[in-house]
Amino acid sequence: MASNKTLLREYGKTGTTVESIDFAKMKSTALMVPYIEEQQAIGSFFSRLDDLITLHQRKRLSIRQRSPVWS
């Protein structure tokens, strides 16, 4: 896989104020995309991770509210 710098060098154009992308050239580029099952598994993983982070944040907040030592 090409790095971001490589992609920008190959597809980027420098304008007077901003860099732009040559979308005509990008259209012919093949992208590797995981199967839908893998995308769903990845999404499920991050959803569970987000829930776990929220749980720990609430737990920490609860502890801090009950004990002035942790404030």
Predicted model as a PDB file, atoms N, CA, C, CB and O in Angstrom, pLDDT in the B-factor column:
MODEL        1                                                                  
ATOM      1  N   MET A   1       0.842  -1.183   0.000  1.00 57.00           N  
ATOM      2  CA  MET A   1       0.000   0.000   0.000  1.00 57.00           C  
ATOM      3  C   MET A   1       0.884   1.243   0.000  1.00 57.00           C  
ATOM      4  CB  MET A   1      -0.956   0.000   1.219  1.00 57.00           C  
ATOM      5  O   MET A   1       1.924   1.289   0.656  1.00 57.00           O  
ATOM      6  N   ALA A   2       0.454   2.218  -0.733  1.00 62.00           N  
ATOM      7  CA  ALA A   2       1.199   3.473  -0.815  1.00 62.00           C  
ATOM      8  C   ALA A   2       0.952   4.317   0.426  1.00 62.00           C  
ATOM      9  CB  ALA A   2       0.807   4.255  -2.080  1.00 62.00           C  
ATOM     10  O   ALA A   2      -0.129   4.276   1.013  1.00 62.00           O  
ATOM     11  N   SER A   3       1.955   5.075   0.816  1.00 70.00           N  
ATOM     12  CA  SER A   3       1.799   5.963   1.965  1.00 70.00           C  
ATOM     13  C   SER A   3       1.062   7.223   1.533  1.00 70.00           C  
ATOM     14  CB  SER A   3       3.176   6.319   2.585  1.00 70.00           C  
ATOM     15  O   SER A   3       0.916   7.490   0.340  1.00 70.00           O  
ATOM     16  N   ASN A   4       0.603   7.992   2.506  1.00 66.00           N  
ATOM     17  CA  ASN A   4      -0.096   9.245   2.207  1.00 66.00           C  
ATOM     18  C   ASN A   4       0.784  10.195   1.416  1.00 66.00           C  
ATOM     19  CB  ASN A   4      -0.557   9.918   3.494  1.00 66.00           C  
ATOM     20  O   ASN A   4       0.312  10.854   0.490  1.00 66.00           O  
ATOM     21  N   LYS A   5       2.064  10.271   1.775  1.00 70.00           N  
ATOM     22  CA  LYS A   5       2.977  11.171   1.066  1.00 70.00           C  
ATOM     23  C   LYS A   5       3.120  10.749  -0.390  1.00 70.00           C  
ATOM     24  CB  LYS A   5       4.356  11.193   1.750  1.00 70.00           C  
ATOM     25  O   LYS A   5       3.144  11.592  -1.288  1.00 70.00           O  
ATOM     26  N   THR A   6       3.216   9.438  -0.623  1.00 73.00           N  
ATOM     27  CA  THR A   6       3.337   8.933  -1.985  1.00 73.00           C  
ATOM     28  C   THR A   6       2.090   9.266  -2.784  1.00 73.00           C  
ATOM     29  CB  THR A   6       3.581   7.420  -1.984  1.00 73.00           C  
ATOM     30  O   THR A   6       2.182   9.706  -3.931  1.00 73.00           O  
ATOM     31  N   LEU A   7       0.912   9.056  -2.177  1.00 68.00           N  
ATOM     32  CA  LEU A   7      -0.337   9.369  -2.863  1.00 68.00           C  
ATOM     33  C   LEU A   7      -0.432  10.852  -3.190  1.00 68.00           C  
ATOM     34  CB  LEU A   7      -1.527   8.945  -2.015  1.00 68.00           C  
ATOM     35  O   LEU A   7      -0.850  11.219  -4.288  1.00 68.00           O  
ATOM     36  N   LEU A   8      -0.046  11.709  -2.245  1.00 67.00           N  
ATOM     37  CA  LEU A   8      -0.118  13.150  -2.501  1.00 67.00           C  
ATOM     38  C   LEU A   8       0.857  13.570  -3.599  1.00 67.00           C  
ATOM     39  CB  LEU A   8       0.174  13.933  -1.217  1.00 67.00           C  
ATOM     40  O   LEU A   8       0.541  14.426  -4.425  1.00 67.00           O  
ATOM     41  N   ARG A   9       2.053  12.958  -3.601  1.00 70.00           N  
ATOM     42  CA  ARG A   9       3.011  13.284  -4.652  1.00 70.00           C  
ATOM     43  C   ARG A   9       2.483  12.871  -6.016  1.00 70.00           C  
ATOM     44  CB  ARG A   9       4.353  12.607  -4.381  1.00 70.00           C  
ATOM     45  O   ARG A   9       2.648  13.596  -6.997  1.00 70.00           O  
ATOM     46  N   GLU A  10       1.850  11.710  -6.078  1.00 69.00           N  
ATOM     47  CA  GLU A  10       1.388  11.184  -7.349  1.00 69.00           C  
ATOM     48  C   GLU A  10       0.116  11.869  -7.831  1.00 69.00           C  
ATOM     49  CB  GLU A  10       1.158   9.702  -7.235  1.00 69.00           C  
ATOM     50  O   GLU A  10      -0.030  12.146  -9.022  1.00 69.00           O  
ATOM     51  N   TYR A  11      -0.814  12.144  -6.900  1.00 65.00           N  
ATOM     52  CA  TYR A  11      -2.120  12.662  -7.292  1.00 65.00           C  
ATOM     53  C   TYR A  11      -2.335  14.133  -6.960  1.00 65.00           C  
ATOM     54  CB  TYR A  11      -3.182  11.859  -6.640  1.00 65.00           C  
ATOM     55  O   TYR A  11      -3.302  14.736  -7.427  1.00 65.00           O  
ATOM     56  N   GLY A  12      -1.467  14.706  -6.177  1.00 65.00           N  
ATOM     57  CA  GLY A  12      -1.683  16.077  -5.730  1.00 65.00           C  
ATOM     58  C   GLY A  12      -1.209  17.117  -6.728  1.00 65.00           C  
ATOM     59  O   GLY A  12      -0.308  16.877  -7.533  1.00 65.00           O  
ATOM     60  N   LYS A  13      -1.827  18.253  -6.654  1.00 61.00           N  
ATOM     61  CA  LYS A  13      -1.431  19.416  -7.438  1.00 61.00           C  
ATOM     62  C   LYS A  13      -1.308  20.572  -6.464  1.00 61.00           C  
ATOM     63  CB  LYS A  13      -2.461  19.733  -8.593  1.00 61.00           C  
ATOM     64  O   LYS A  13      -2.105  20.685  -5.532  1.00 61.00           O  
ATOM     65  N   THR A  14      -0.338  21.419  -6.664  1.00 58.00           N  
ATOM     66  CA  THR A  14      -0.187  22.566  -5.798  1.00 58.00           C  
ATOM     67  C   THR A  14      -0.809  23.772  -6.480  1.00 58.00           C  
ATOM     68  CB  THR A  14       1.299  22.821  -5.459  1.00 58.00           C  
ATOM     69  O   THR A  14      -0.407  24.163  -7.575  1.00 58.00           O  
ATOM     70  N   GLY A  15      -1.799  24.354  -5.811  1.00 53.00           N  
ATOM     71  CA  GLY A  15      -2.448  25.549  -6.326  1.00 53.00           C  
ATOM     72  C   GLY A  15      -1.790  26.777  -5.731  1.00 53.00           C  
ATOM     73  O   GLY A  15      -0.733  26.686  -5.107  1.00 53.00           O  
ATOM     74  N   THR A  16      -2.420  27.926  -5.927  1.00 52.00           N  
ATOM     75  CA  THR A  16      -1.832  29.163  -5.406  1.00 52.00           C  
ATOM     76  C   THR A  16      -1.998  29.269  -3.893  1.00 52.00           C  
ATOM     77  CB  THR A  16      -2.467  30.378  -6.084  1.00 52.00           C  
ATOM     78  O   THR A  16      -1.155  29.862  -3.219  1.00 52.00           O  
ATOM     79  N   THR A  17      -3.078  28.701  -3.352  1.00 56.00           N  
ATOM     80  CA  THR A  17      -3.293  28.819  -1.905  1.00 56.00           C  
ATOM     81  C   THR A  17      -3.490  27.478  -1.210  1.00 56.00           C  
ATOM     82  CB  THR A  17      -4.488  29.689  -1.641  1.00 56.00           C  
ATOM     83  O   THR A  17      -3.176  27.362  -0.025  1.00 56.00           O  
ATOM     84  N   VAL A  18      -3.994  26.466  -1.898  1.00 52.00           N  
ATOM     85  CA  VAL A  18      -4.248  25.172  -1.270  1.00 52.00           C  
ATOM     86  C   VAL A  18      -3.799  24.050  -2.184  1.00 52.00           C  
ATOM     87  CB  VAL A  18      -5.734  25.014  -0.924  1.00 52.00           C  
ATOM     88  O   VAL A  18      -3.704  24.215  -3.401  1.00 52.00           O  
ATOM     89  N   GLU A  19      -3.524  22.897  -1.572  1.00 70.00           N  
ATOM     90  CA  GLU A  19      -3.228  21.716  -2.371  1.00 70.00           C  
ATOM     91  C   GLU A  19      -4.546  21.070  -2.751  1.00 70.00           C  
ATOM     92  CB  GLU A  19      -2.308  20.715  -1.600  1.00 70.00           C  
ATOM     93  O   GLU A  19      -5.503  21.093  -1.976  1.00 70.00           O  
ATOM     94  N   SER A  20      -4.597  20.499  -3.929  1.00 76.00           N  
ATOM     95  CA  SER A  20      -5.817  19.829  -4.368  1.00 76.00           C  
ATOM     96  C   SER A  20      -5.470  18.431  -4.860  1.00 76.00           C  
ATOM     97  CB  SER A  20      -6.533  20.642  -5.480  1.00 76.00           C  
ATOM     98  O   SER A  20      -4.301  18.090  -5.041  1.00 76.00           O  
ATOM     99  N   ILE A  21      -6.499  17.638  -5.071  1.00 76.00           N  
ATOM    100  CA  ILE A  21      -6.332  16.262  -5.515  1.00 76.00           C  
ATOM    101  C   ILE A  21      -6.836  16.140  -6.941  1.00 76.00           C  
ATOM    102  CB  ILE A  21      -7.077  15.279  -4.580  1.00 76.00           C  
ATOM    103  O   ILE A  21      -7.872  16.705  -7.290  1.00 76.00           O  
ATOM    104  N   ASP A  22      -6.109  15.408  -7.760  1.00 79.00           N  
ATOM    105  CA  ASP A  22      -6.527  15.146  -9.139  1.00 79.00           C  
ATOM    106  C   ASP A  22      -7.507  13.974  -9.109  1.00 79.00           C  
ATOM    107  CB  ASP A  22      -5.288  14.835 -10.075  1.00 79.00           C  
ATOM    108  O   ASP A  22      -7.104  12.813  -9.187  1.00 79.00           O  
ATOM    109  N   PHE A  23      -8.810  14.292  -8.994  1.00 82.00           N  
ATOM    110  CA  PHE A  23      -9.814  13.249  -8.849  1.00 82.00           C  
ATOM    111  C   PHE A  23      -9.966  12.413 -10.113  1.00 82.00           C  
ATOM    112  CB  PHE A  23     -11.141  13.860  -8.479  1.00 82.00           C  
ATOM    113  O   PHE A  23     -10.343  11.244 -10.030  1.00 82.00           O  
ATOM    114  N   ALA A  24      -9.687  12.972 -11.257  1.00 82.00           N  
ATOM    115  CA  ALA A  24      -9.751  12.190 -12.495  1.00 82.00           C  
ATOM    116  C   ALA A  24      -8.746  11.040 -12.432  1.00 82.00           C  
ATOM    117  CB  ALA A  24      -9.472  13.090 -13.731  1.00 82.00           C  
ATOM    118  O   ALA A  24      -9.046   9.922 -12.851  1.00 82.00           O  
ATOM    119  N   LYS A  25      -7.563  11.321 -11.912  1.00 81.00           N  
ATOM    120  CA  LYS A  25      -6.538  10.292 -11.785  1.00 81.00           C  
ATOM    121  C   LYS A  25      -6.894   9.308 -10.666  1.00 81.00           C  
ATOM    122  CB  LYS A  25      -5.166  10.935 -11.515  1.00 81.00           C  
ATOM    123  O   LYS A  25      -6.621   8.112 -10.775  1.00 81.00           O  
ATOM    124  N   MET A  26      -7.499   9.813  -9.603  1.00 79.00           N  
ATOM    125  CA  MET A  26      -7.886   8.958  -8.477  1.00 79.00           C  
ATOM    126  C   MET A  26      -8.945   7.934  -8.880  1.00 79.00           C  
ATOM    127  CB  MET A  26      -8.405   9.812  -7.323  1.00 79.00           C  
ATOM    128  O   MET A  26      -8.967   6.829  -8.339  1.00 79.00           O  
ATOM    129  N   LYS A  27      -9.823   8.285  -9.822  1.00 84.00           N  
ATOM    130  CA  LYS A  27     -10.896   7.382 -10.239  1.00 84.00           C  
ATOM    131  C   LYS A  27     -10.358   6.062 -10.773  1.00 84.00           C  
ATOM    132  CB  LYS A  27     -11.757   8.046 -11.296  1.00 84.00           C  
ATOM    133  O   LYS A  27     -11.016   5.029 -10.644  1.00 84.00           O  
ATOM    134  N   SER A  28      -9.188   6.082 -11.361  1.00 85.00           N  
ATOM    135  CA  SER A  28      -8.626   4.863 -11.937  1.00 85.00           C  
ATOM    136  C   SER A  28      -7.813   4.043 -10.933  1.00 85.00           C  
ATOM    137  CB  SER A  28      -7.758   5.216 -13.116  1.00 85.00           C  
ATOM    138  O   SER A  28      -7.268   2.998 -11.287  1.00 85.00           O  
ATOM    139  N   THR A  29      -7.727   4.506  -9.691  1.00 84.00           N  
ATOM    140  CA  THR A  29      -6.943   3.826  -8.670  1.00 84.00           C  
ATOM    141  C   THR A  29      -7.784   2.753  -7.977  1.00 84.00           C  
ATOM    142  CB  THR A  29      -6.406   4.836  -7.640  1.00 84.00           C  
ATOM    143  O   THR A  29      -8.895   3.025  -7.523  1.00 84.00           O  
ATOM    144  N   ALA A  30      -7.256   1.554  -7.901  1.00 84.00           N  
ATOM    145  CA  ALA A  30      -7.941   0.456  -7.218  1.00 84.00           C  
ATOM    146  C   ALA A  30      -7.673   0.562  -5.716  1.00 84.00           C  
ATOM    147  CB  ALA A  30      -7.473  -0.930  -7.770  1.00 84.00           C  
ATOM    148  O   ALA A  30      -6.531   0.749  -5.298  1.00 84.00           O  
ATOM    149  N   LEU A  31      -8.720   0.444  -4.914  1.00 84.00           N  
ATOM    150  CA  LEU A  31      -8.585   0.491  -3.464  1.00 84.00           C  
ATOM    151  C   LEU A  31      -8.937  -0.862  -2.874  1.00 84.00           C  
ATOM    152  CB  LEU A  31      -9.478   1.594  -2.864  1.00 84.00           C  
ATOM    153  O   LEU A  31      -9.878  -1.522  -3.316  1.00 84.00           O  
ATOM    154  N   MET A  32      -8.179  -1.262  -1.880  1.00 88.00           N  
ATOM    155  CA  MET A  32      -8.470  -2.517  -1.194  1.00 88.00           C  
ATOM    156  C   MET A  32      -9.459  -2.217  -0.071  1.00 88.00           C  
ATOM    157  CB  MET A  32      -7.160  -3.188  -0.637  1.00 88.00           C  
ATOM    158  O   MET A  32      -9.180  -1.414   0.819  1.00 88.00           O  
ATOM    159  N   VAL A  33     -10.609  -2.868  -0.124  1.00 90.00           N  
ATOM    160  CA  VAL A  33     -11.656  -2.670   0.880  1.00 90.00           C  
ATOM    161  C   VAL A  33     -12.015  -4.044   1.452  1.00 90.00           C  
ATOM    162  CB  VAL A  33     -12.927  -1.955   0.261  1.00 90.00           C  
ATOM    163  O   VAL A  33     -12.214  -4.993   0.694  1.00 90.00           O  
ATOM    164  N   PRO A  34     -12.099  -4.160   2.779  1.00 93.00           N  
ATOM    165  CA  PRO A  34     -12.448  -5.454   3.360  1.00 93.00           C  
ATOM    166  C   PRO A  34     -13.890  -5.853   3.016  1.00 93.00           C  
ATOM    167  CB  PRO A  34     -12.261  -5.416   4.883  1.00 93.00           C  
ATOM    168  O   PRO A  34     -14.733  -4.997   2.748  1.00 93.00           O  
ATOM    169  N   TYR A  35     -14.156  -7.155   3.027  1.00 96.00           N  
ATOM    170  CA  TYR A  35     -15.510  -7.643   2.814  1.00 96.00           C  
ATOM    171  C   TYR A  35     -16.434  -7.067   3.882  1.00 96.00           C  
ATOM    172  CB  TYR A  35     -15.548  -9.189   2.834  1.00 96.00           C  
ATOM    173  O   TYR A  35     -15.988  -6.685   4.964  1.00 96.00           O  
ATOM    174  N   ILE A  36     -17.727  -7.009   3.564  1.00 96.00           N  
ATOM    175  CA  ILE A  36     -18.712  -6.418   4.469  1.00 96.00           C  
ATOM    176  C   ILE A  36     -18.696  -7.093   5.833  1.00 96.00           C  
ATOM    177  CB  ILE A  36     -20.105  -6.508   3.864  1.00 96.00           C  
ATOM    178  O   ILE A  36     -18.872  -6.422   6.851  1.00 96.00           O  
ATOM    179  N   GLU A  37     -18.491  -8.405   5.876  1.00 97.00           N  
ATOM    180  CA  GLU A  37     -18.455  -9.122   7.154  1.00 97.00           C  
ATOM    181  C   GLU A  37     -17.317  -8.614   8.035  1.00 97.00           C  
ATOM    182  CB  GLU A  37     -18.304 -10.634   6.919  1.00 97.00           C  
ATOM    183  O   GLU A  37     -17.477  -8.448   9.244  1.00 97.00           O  
ATOM    184  N   GLU A  38     -16.163  -8.370   7.408  1.00 97.00           N  
ATOM    185  CA  GLU A  38     -15.018  -7.862   8.164  1.00 97.00           C  
ATOM    186  C   GLU A  38     -15.274  -6.427   8.612  1.00 97.00           C  
ATOM    187  CB  GLU A  38     -13.731  -7.937   7.318  1.00 97.00           C  
ATOM    188  O   GLU A  38     -14.920  -6.057   9.732  1.00 97.00           O  
ATOM    189  N   GLN A  39     -15.886  -5.616   7.750  1.00 96.00           N  
ATOM    190  CA  GLN A  39     -16.223  -4.245   8.130  1.00 96.00           C  
ATOM    191  C   GLN A  39     -17.165  -4.234   9.330  1.00 96.00           C  
ATOM    192  CB  GLN A  39     -16.861  -3.501   6.947  1.00 96.00           C  
ATOM    193  O   GLN A  39     -17.007  -3.426  10.245  1.00 96.00           O  
ATOM    194  N   GLN A  40     -18.155  -5.145   9.318  1.00 97.00           N  
ATOM    195  CA  GLN A  40     -19.098  -5.225  10.427  1.00 97.00           C  
ATOM    196  C   GLN A  40     -18.404  -5.681  11.698  1.00 97.00           C  
ATOM    197  CB  GLN A  40     -20.245  -6.172  10.088  1.00 97.00           C  
ATOM    198  O   GLN A  40     -18.707  -5.175  12.779  1.00 97.00           O  
ATOM    199  N   ALA A  41     -17.477  -6.626  11.591  1.00 97.00           N  
ATOM    200  CA  ALA A  41     -16.732  -7.100  12.759  1.00 97.00           C  
ATOM    201  C   ALA A  41     -15.878  -5.969  13.342  1.00 97.00           C  
ATOM    202  CB  ALA A  41     -15.839  -8.307  12.379  1.00 97.00           C  
ATOM    203  O   ALA A  41     -15.801  -5.812  14.560  1.00 97.00           O  
ATOM    204  N   ILE A  42     -15.252  -5.199  12.488  1.00 97.00           N  
ATOM    205  CA  ILE A  42     -14.438  -4.063  12.946  1.00 97.00           C  
ATOM    206  C   ILE A  42     -15.324  -3.034  13.631  1.00 97.00           C  
ATOM    207  CB  ILE A  42     -13.675  -3.413  11.761  1.00 97.00           C  
ATOM    208  O   ILE A  42     -14.978  -2.521  14.696  1.00 97.00           O  
ATOM    209  N   GLY A  43     -16.472  -2.730  13.021  1.00 97.00           N  
ATOM    210  CA  GLY A  43     -17.415  -1.779  13.614  1.00 97.00           C  
ATOM    211  C   GLY A  43     -17.918  -2.255  14.961  1.00 97.00           C  
ATOM    212  O   GLY A  43     -18.040  -1.463  15.895  1.00 97.00           O  
ATOM    213  N   SER A  44     -18.211  -3.546  15.073  1.00 97.00           N  
ATOM    214  CA  SER A  44     -18.681  -4.129  16.328  1.00 97.00           C  
ATOM    215  C   SER A  44     -17.599  -4.040  17.405  1.00 97.00           C  
ATOM    216  CB  SER A  44     -19.101  -5.594  16.115  1.00 97.00           C  
ATOM    217  O   SER A  44     -17.893  -3.734  18.560  1.00 97.00           O  
ATOM    218  N   PHE A  45     -16.366  -4.305  17.029  1.00 98.00           N  
ATOM    219  CA  PHE A  45     -15.252  -4.205  17.970  1.00 98.00           C  
ATOM    220  C   PHE A  45     -15.146  -2.798  18.542  1.00 98.00           C  
ATOM    221  CB  PHE A  45     -13.938  -4.596  17.288  1.00 98.00           C  
ATOM    222  O   PHE A  45     -15.042  -2.624  19.756  1.00 98.00           O  
ATOM    223  N   PHE A  46     -15.173  -1.790  17.667  1.00 97.00           N  
ATOM    224  CA  PHE A  46     -15.034  -0.407  18.132  1.00 97.00           C  
ATOM    225  C   PHE A  46     -16.259   0.053  18.914  1.00 97.00           C  
ATOM    226  CB  PHE A  46     -14.799   0.524  16.950  1.00 97.00           C  
ATOM    227  O   PHE A  46     -16.139   0.893  19.805  1.00 97.00           O  
ATOM    228  N   SER A  47     -17.419  -0.478  18.598  1.00 97.00           N  
ATOM    229  CA  SER A  47     -18.621  -0.162  19.366  1.00 97.00           C  
ATOM    230  C   SER A  47     -18.495  -0.697  20.789  1.00 97.00           C  
ATOM    231  CB  SER A  47     -19.875  -0.746  18.682  1.00 97.00           C  
ATOM    232  O   SER A  47     -18.807   0.005  21.751  1.00 97.00           O  
ATOM    233  N   ARG A  48     -18.031  -1.954  20.923  1.00 98.00           N  
ATOM    234  CA  ARG A  48     -17.831  -2.540  22.255  1.00 98.00           C  
ATOM    235  C   ARG A  48     -16.735  -1.793  23.017  1.00 98.00           C  
ATOM    236  CB  ARG A  48     -17.470  -4.039  22.137  1.00 98.00           C  
ATOM    237  O   ARG A  48     -16.850  -1.574  24.222  1.00 98.00           O  
ATOM    238  N   LEU A  49     -15.678  -1.406  22.312  1.00 97.00           N  
ATOM    239  CA  LEU A  49     -14.600  -0.644  22.945  1.00 97.00           C  
ATOM    240  C   LEU A  49     -15.123   0.702  23.446  1.00 97.00           C  
ATOM    241  CB  LEU A  49     -13.430  -0.431  21.954  1.00 97.00           C  
ATOM    242  O   LEU A  49     -14.778   1.129  24.548  1.00 97.00           O  
ATOM    243  N   ASP A  50     -15.943   1.365  22.653  1.00 97.00           N  
ATOM    244  CA  ASP A  50     -16.530   2.641  23.049  1.00 97.00           C  
ATOM    245  C   ASP A  50     -17.403   2.474  24.290  1.00 97.00           C  
ATOM    246  CB  ASP A  50     -17.353   3.235  21.896  1.00 97.00           C  
ATOM    247  O   ASP A  50     -17.359   3.298  25.202  1.00 97.00           O  
ATOM    248  N   ASP A  51     -18.202   1.394  24.319  1.00 97.00           N  
ATOM    249  CA  ASP A  51     -19.038   1.120  25.492  1.00 97.00           C  
ATOM    250  C   ASP A  51     -18.185   0.885  26.731  1.00 97.00           C  
ATOM    251  CB  ASP A  51     -19.936  -0.094  25.238  1.00 97.00           C  
ATOM    252  O   ASP A  51     -18.521   1.357  27.816  1.00 97.00           O  
ATOM    253  N   LEU A  52     -17.091   0.162  26.575  1.00 97.00           N  
ATOM    254  CA  LEU A  52     -16.198  -0.118  27.698  1.00 97.00           C  
ATOM    255  C   LEU A  52     -15.545   1.165  28.221  1.00 97.00           C  
ATOM    256  CB  LEU A  52     -15.118  -1.126  27.277  1.00 97.00           C  
ATOM    257  O   LEU A  52     -15.431   1.356  29.432  1.00 97.00           O  
ATOM    258  N   ILE A  53     -15.126   2.027  27.325  1.00 97.00           N  
ATOM    259  CA  ILE A  53     -14.533   3.311  27.722  1.00 97.00           C  
ATOM    260  C   ILE A  53     -15.558   4.135  28.491  1.00 97.00           C  
ATOM    261  CB  ILE A  53     -14.027   4.097  26.481  1.00 97.00           C  
ATOM    262  O   ILE A  53     -15.238   4.713  29.529  1.00 97.00           O  
ATOM    263  N   THR A  54     -16.795   4.192  27.984  1.00 97.00           N  
ATOM    264  CA  THR A  54     -17.857   4.938  28.657  1.00 97.00           C  
ATOM    265  C   THR A  54     -18.109   4.379  30.053  1.00 97.00           C  
ATOM    266  CB  THR A  54     -19.149   4.900  27.830  1.00 97.00           C  
ATOM    267  O   THR A  54     -18.266   5.138  31.009  1.00 97.00           O  
ATOM    268  N   LEU A  55     -18.148   3.056  30.169  1.00 97.00           N  
ATOM    269  CA  LEU A  55     -18.357   2.414  31.458  1.00 97.00           C  
ATOM    270  C   LEU A  55     -17.270   2.817  32.453  1.00 97.00           C  
ATOM    271  CB  LEU A  55     -18.388   0.894  31.295  1.00 97.00           C  
ATOM    272  O   LEU A  55     -17.567   3.151  33.600  1.00 97.00           O  
ATOM    273  N   HIS A  56     -16.013   2.784  32.011  1.00 95.00           N  
ATOM    274  CA  HIS A  56     -14.908   3.135  32.909  1.00 95.00           C  
ATOM    275  C   HIS A  56     -14.913   4.620  33.257  1.00 95.00           C  
ATOM    276  CB  HIS A  56     -13.570   2.757  32.274  1.00 95.00           C  
ATOM    277  O   HIS A  56     -14.555   4.996  34.373  1.00 95.00           O  
ATOM    278  N   GLN A  57     -15.317   5.469  32.310  1.00 95.00           N  
ATOM    279  CA  GLN A  57     -15.406   6.901  32.609  1.00 95.00           C  
ATOM    280  C   GLN A  57     -16.480   7.156  33.661  1.00 95.00           C  
ATOM    281  CB  GLN A  57     -15.710   7.710  31.326  1.00 95.00           C  
ATOM    282  O   GLN A  57     -16.280   7.959  34.572  1.00 95.00           O  
ATOM    283  N   ARG A  58     -17.617   6.475  33.540  1.00 94.00           N  
ATOM    284  CA  ARG A  58     -18.698   6.638  34.526  1.00 94.00           C  
ATOM    285  C   ARG A  58     -18.268   6.115  35.883  1.00 94.00           C  
ATOM    286  CB  ARG A  58     -19.975   5.911  34.063  1.00 94.00           C  
ATOM    287  O   ARG A  58     -18.564   6.723  36.912  1.00 94.00           O  
ATOM    288  N   LYS A  59     -17.573   4.993  35.887  1.00 93.00           N  
ATOM    289  CA  LYS A  59     -17.086   4.419  37.136  1.00 93.00           C  
ATOM    290  C   LYS A  59     -16.111   5.379  37.816  1.00 93.00           C  
ATOM    291  CB  LYS A  59     -16.412   3.057  36.880  1.00 93.00           C  
ATOM    292  O   LYS A  59     -16.188   5.602  39.024  1.00 93.00           O  
ATOM    293  N   ARG A  60     -15.208   5.936  37.041  1.00 90.00           N  
ATOM    294  CA  ARG A  60     -14.224   6.889  37.576  1.00 90.00           C  
ATOM    295  C   ARG A  60     -14.915   8.124  38.132  1.00 90.00           C  
ATOM    296  CB  ARG A  60     -13.215   7.297  36.487  1.00 90.00           C  
ATOM    297  O   ARG A  60     -14.553   8.607  39.206  1.00 90.00           O  
ATOM    298  N   LEU A  61     -15.909   8.643  37.409  1.00 89.00           N  
ATOM    299  CA  LEU A  61     -16.649   9.812  37.858  1.00 89.00           C  
ATOM    300  C   LEU A  61     -17.388   9.508  39.151  1.00 89.00           C  
ATOM    301  CB  LEU A  61     -17.629  10.277  36.778  1.00 89.00           C  
ATOM    302  O   LEU A  61     -17.419  10.340  40.058  1.00 89.00           O  
ATOM    303  N   SER A  62     -17.984   8.327  39.244  1.00 88.00           N  
ATOM    304  CA  SER A  62     -18.699   7.917  40.451  1.00 88.00           C  
ATOM    305  C   SER A  62     -17.758   7.858  41.646  1.00 88.00           C  
ATOM    306  CB  SER A  62     -19.371   6.557  40.241  1.00 88.00           C  
ATOM    307  O   SER A  62     -18.108   8.314  42.735  1.00 88.00           O  
ATOM    308  N   ILE A  63     -16.579   7.303  41.453  1.00 86.00           N  
ATOM    309  CA  ILE A  63     -15.589   7.217  42.530  1.00 86.00           C  
ATOM    310  C   ILE A  63     -15.154   8.606  42.954  1.00 86.00           C  
ATOM    311  CB  ILE A  63     -14.368   6.388  42.090  1.00 86.00           C  
ATOM    312  O   ILE A  63     -15.030   8.886  44.147  1.00 86.00           O  
ATOM    313  N   ARG A  64     -14.922   9.482  41.979  1.00 83.00           N  
ATOM    314  CA  ARG A  64     -14.476  10.847  42.294  1.00 83.00           C  
ATOM    315  C   ARG A  64     -15.550  11.627  43.040  1.00 83.00           C  
ATOM    316  CB  ARG A  64     -14.092  11.592  41.013  1.00 83.00           C  
ATOM    317  O   ARG A  64     -15.232  12.447  43.901  1.00 83.00           O  
ATOM    318  N   GLN A  65     -16.816  11.383  42.720  1.00 84.00           N  
ATOM    319  CA  GLN A  65     -17.897  12.101  43.400  1.00 84.00           C  
ATOM    320  C   GLN A  65     -18.072  11.620  44.836  1.00 84.00           C  
ATOM    321  CB  GLN A  65     -19.209  11.932  42.633  1.00 84.00           C  
ATOM    322  O   GLN A  65     -18.491  12.398  45.694  1.00 84.00           O  
ATOM    323  N   ARG A  66     -17.761  10.355  45.116  1.00 83.00           N  
ATOM    324  CA  ARG A  66     -17.925   9.811  46.460  1.00 83.00           C  
ATOM    325  C   ARG A  66     -16.722  10.064  47.353  1.00 83.00           C  
ATOM    326  CB  ARG A  66     -18.187   8.337  46.383  1.00 83.00           C  
ATOM    327  O   ARG A  66     -16.853  10.064  48.577  1.00 83.00           O  
ATOM    328  N   SER A  67     -15.561  10.279  46.768  1.00 80.00           N  
ATOM    329  CA  SER A  67     -14.352  10.420  47.585  1.00 80.00           C  
ATOM    330  C   SER A  67     -13.591  11.687  47.196  1.00 80.00           C  
ATOM    331  CB  SER A  67     -13.440   9.179  47.428  1.00 80.00           C  
ATOM    332  O   SER A  67     -13.112  11.813  46.068  1.00 80.00           O  
ATOM    333  N   PRO A  68     -13.486  12.622  48.138  1.00 73.00           N  
ATOM    334  CA  PRO A  68     -12.746  13.855  47.842  1.00 73.00           C  
ATOM    335  C   PRO A  68     -11.255  13.626  47.637  1.00 73.00           C  
ATOM    336  CB  PRO A  68     -12.944  14.848  48.955  1.00 73.00           C  
ATOM    337  O   PRO A  68     -10.567  14.492  47.097  1.00 73.00           O  
ATOM    338  N   VAL A  69     -10.750  12.475  48.057  1.00 73.00           N  
ATOM    339  CA  VAL A  69      -9.329  12.159  47.891  1.00 73.00           C  
ATOM    340  C   VAL A  69      -8.997  12.056  46.388  1.00 73.00           C  
ATOM    341  CB  VAL A  69      -8.968  10.822  48.634  1.00 73.00           C  
ATOM    342  O   VAL A  69      -7.900  12.434  45.979  1.00 73.00           O  
ATOM    343  N   TRP A  70      -9.928  11.550  45.567  1.00 59.00           N  
ATOM    344  CA  TRP A  70      -9.687  11.338  44.150  1.00 59.00           C  
ATOM    345  C   TRP A  70     -10.036  12.550  43.298  1.00 59.00           C  
ATOM    346  CB  TRP A  70     -10.467  10.154  43.680  1.00 59.00           C  
ATOM    347  O   TRP A  70      -9.887  12.503  42.077  1.00 59.00           O  
ATOM    348  N   SER A  71     -10.491  13.617  43.905  1.00 53.00           N  
ATOM    349  CA  SER A  71     -10.890  14.815  43.141  1.00 53.00           C  
ATOM    350  C   SER A  71      -9.703  15.537  42.573  1.00 53.00           C  
ATOM    351  CB  SER A  71     -11.683  15.767  44.011  1.00 53.00           C  
ATOM    352  O   SER A  71      -9.863  16.560  41.908  1.00 53.00           O  
TER     353      SER A  71                                                      
ENDMDL                                                                          
END                                                                             
